[in-house]
Amino acid sequence: MSAYRDFSTRAALLVGLAGTLLAAQTIPARIVSTSPSITETLFALGLGERVVGVSTYCWFPPAVASLPRVGTFLKPDAELIARLRPDLVFIHSGPHAAASHLAVLNIRTAVIETGSLAQVFTTIRQIGAAAGVPERSDRLIADLNGRLDRVKAAVAGRPAKKVLIIVGRRTGTLSDMVAVGATSYLSEIAAMAGGVNALAGASTPEYARISMETVISLAPDVLIDIGEMGEQPETSDRRLQITSDLWRRQTLVKAVRDGRVYPSTDQAFVVPGPRIVNVAETMAGWFHGVQFK
C-alpha cells in the first residue's frame, strides 16, 4: 500500500509538472500588436513583457514607448513584423493583406474584430484565448464589469445630461467636425455614465459630420471635445488650451454658456480597450460630479 501511495504521489507530481510545462508552452513568448486597443489589452492581461512590437499609435502604457513600431492597424507592415520573430501577431480585420502575408511566412496570427461595447469584451476573450491565458481574460472582464456597475449605480436616478462628443475636426478650427453617433461604443459608455447622446434620436452613422449650426441647434448640456488628439502625448497641454480657446468664443452653444465644455487628449477616449471604464468614470464626474477612487 505504501509503495502504491508513493507511486500515486509521483504520478500526480509528474502530471502537475506536465500541465505547467504545457501552459508555459501555450503562452507565446514574443507577441506583436498592431493597434492600441490590442496593446492595452495585452498589458492589462499581464502579458506586457512578452510584447515585442506595437503599432505607430500605441502610447499606453508608458512601457511601450521603447518598443519597435510595425505600422498602423489599417496598414500593418508584414516585413517589419517578421523581423521581430514573433510567435503570435494580433491584427484587426480590415482592408489589408497582412494576415495572408504573415501566413506565407508561417507566422501565427489572430484576427480581432472591432465594434460595439460588447465587442470590447469579446475582444478581450479572443486575445486571452489566443495568448493562452483565458482565465486572465475572465478575471479582467469581471473586474471591468464590476467597475461599470459601480458607475451605473452612482448615477442611477439622476436626470440624464444631453452630451455631444466631438472626436474629430480640422486641426486648430471648429470646422469639419465629426461627432459620435448613436451606434458608437462611446455613446453606450456615455449612457452608462448618466448621459444621453445628443445625436441619439437622429439617423446618423457611427460617426457623423456636423456643422456649428448643428451643434447650436442640438443645445447639449455637456460637450466633450477630443478632436485635438495628437499622435503623441507630449504636447497635450498646448492642445487642451487650443480647444478651450476655440470653444470659449462660441457663446451660442448651451454647454459653452454653462461652462460644461470638457476638452481631452486622453487616448483612452478613442481606444476601445480596458480603459473604457476610466472613460465611464470620467464622464460620470463631468455629467454628475460623481467621484471614484
N, C-alpha and C positions, 0 to 999 in steps of 0.2 A: 504493500500500500504506500509506504514511504517513497519507494522508487517511482511509483506512478505519480505521486504528488510532485516529486522533483521534475519528472518529465513534463507534467502539465504546466508547471511554473515556467520551465524553459521554453516550452512551446508558446505560451502566452506572451513571453518577452519577445520572442522572435517575431510573432505576428504583429505586436505593437511596433517593433522596430521597422518591420517591412512597411507598415502603414505610414510611419513617419517619413521613411525614405521616399515612398510613393508620393506623399503630399508635397515633399520638397521638390520632387521632380516635376510636378504638375504646375508649380508656380514659376512662370517664366523668369529667367534671371535678367534678361535685357528687354525692356519694353519701350516702344516708341509710340507717342501720342501725336495726333495730328489736329487737335483742337483744344481750346481752353477748357471746355466742359469735361472732356475726357481726362485731361491732365489733372484738373482739380479733383475729379472722382478718384483717380488712381492714388493721389496723395491722401485723400480722405479715407481710403481703404488701407492705408498703411503700406503702400507699395512704392512710395516716393523714391526710395533708394535703388529701386530696380528700373526707374525711368532713365533712359539714356539719350532721349531726343524728344523735342517738343515742337509745336507749331510756331510760326512767326509771332502770333499774338498771344502767346501764353506768358502771363506775368505774375500769376499767383499759383502756389505760394512763392515767396521770395527765393526759395531754393532753386527754382527753375531758371533764374537769371543767367547762370553759367552754363546751361545745357545747350548743346547744338540745336540749331533750327532746321526744320525739314520742310519748309513751305507752309502754305495756309491750308485750312480744311477743304477749300474749294480746289486748290492746286497743290496737293502733297507731291513732293519730289521723290520719286521712287529711287533714283540714283543716290541721293543724299541719305535716304533711309537705309538702303542696302549697305552703305559704308559703315553704318553703326553696328552691323552684325546682330540685328535684333532676333529674339526668339518669338516675339509677338508684336504685331503692329495694329493699333486701333485706328480706323478711318471712318469717316462719315460717308453715308451713301451720297452720291452727287454726280455731277457731270464731269467725271474724271475716270481715268483708266488705271488708277494706282493699284487697285486690288488685283487686276489681271497682270500688271507688270510685276508685282511682287510675287504672284503665284508662279510665274515663269522662273523666278529666282529661288523658288522653294522657300519663300518666307511666309510664315503663317500670319494671316490677317483676320481681324474680326471687324465686321461692318456694323456700325451703330447708326440707328435712326434718330432723328430729332423731331420735336413737335410740341405736344401739349405738356401740361404739368405732370400728368400721369406718365407720359413718356420719359420724363426725367427719372422717375423711379424704375421704370422698365430698363432704362439705360444703365443705371447703377447695377441692377441684377445681371444684365448682359456682361458688363465689364467684370464684375466679381466672378461670374461663372467662367468666362474665358481665361481669366487670370488665375483660376484655381483657388479662389477664396470666397466661395458663395456664402459661407457663414458670416463673413465680414460685411458683405453687402446687406444681408438680412439685418444685422445689428445697426448698420448705418441708416437704413431705411426706417427702422423702428425709432431711432433717435430723432430723425428729421420729422417724422410724423408726430412724435410727441411734442416737439417744439412748435410745429404748426398748430397743433391742437391748443397749445397754451396761448398762441396769438389769437386764434378764433374765440377762445373763452374770454380773453381780456377785452375784446371789442364787442362782445355779444350784447345786444340790446341798445347799442348806440346808433344814432342816426347815421346812415351811410353818407360819406363825403363823395361828391362827384369829382372825379380825378381825371386829368388829361396827362398822358405820359408821352413826351416828345423824345424819340430815340434817334432822330437824325435831322439834319438841316445843313444848309450851305455854311461852311465854316465862317464864323465871325458875323453871321447875319441871322435873321429870323425868317428867311425865305427858304423855299423848297423843303418845308418841314415834313417829317414823317412821324406819325403818331401810332400808338399801339391800338390795334383793332380789338374787337370783342373776342376773337378766337385765339389771341396770343396767350402764352403761359403767363406773361406779365399781368394781363387782365385778370386771370384767375388768382394770382397772388394778391393783387390789389383788393379783390373781393374778400379774400381771407382776412385782410388787414383792416376791414371795415370801410372799404371804398366801393364805388361803382364807377365803371369806366364811362366817361362822358360820351364815348362812341358806341356804347353797348347796344343802344337801340337802332343803330344805323347799319345798313347793309354794306359793311366795309370789309376789305380784305384783312388779313392778319396784321399787316402794317399799311397804313393809309397815308397818302399825301394830302396835306391840308394847308389852307392859307390862313393868314392872320385874321381875315374876316370870319373864318370858321371858328377859330379859337375864341374870338369875341362873342360870337353867337352861342357857342356851347356853354359859356359862363361857368367854367369849372370852379369848384370850391378850392381845389388844390391843383397846382400844376407842377409836374416833375419833369425836369429837362436834363436828359443825359446825352444830348446831341453834340456836346463839345468833347466827346470822348476821344482821347488821343491814342496813338499807338503805344506809348509808354507812359508810366505814371509820374515821371519826374516833374512835369510841368503842370500838374493838376491844379495847384493853387491859382496859377495865372488863368487857366481855362475856366475855373469856377468864377473868377472875377469878371471875365468876359461875359459869361452867361448872365450873371446878376445884373451887369450894366445894361445888357440888351433888353432884358425884361422890365427893368425899372421904368423905362420910358413908355411902356405900353399900358397906360392907366385905364384904358377902356376894357381891359381884361379883369374880370372879377377877382381872380386869385392874386393878381398884382396889387389891386387896391386893398385887399385884405391881408397882404403880407404873407401869402401862402404859396410862394414860388420856391421850389427846392431844387437847385442845380446839383448835379452829382457827376463825378468822373469815376465812380466806383465800378470797376469792371463786372462786379457781381450782378449788376442790373441787366447785363446783356449776355451772361453766361448761364445757360440752363443746367446748372450742376448743383452740388450740395449746398452752395451758399445762397440758394433761393430762400432759405429760412432766414438768413440775415437780412435779405431784402424785405421779407414779410414783416420782420420785427421793426426795421427802419420805417417802413410805410405806416405801420400801426402808430409809431411815435409821431410821424408827421400828421396823420389824419386825426388822431385822438389823444395825443400826448401820453401814450402808454409807454412805459419803460421796461426793458427786460435786462436781467443780469446775465 
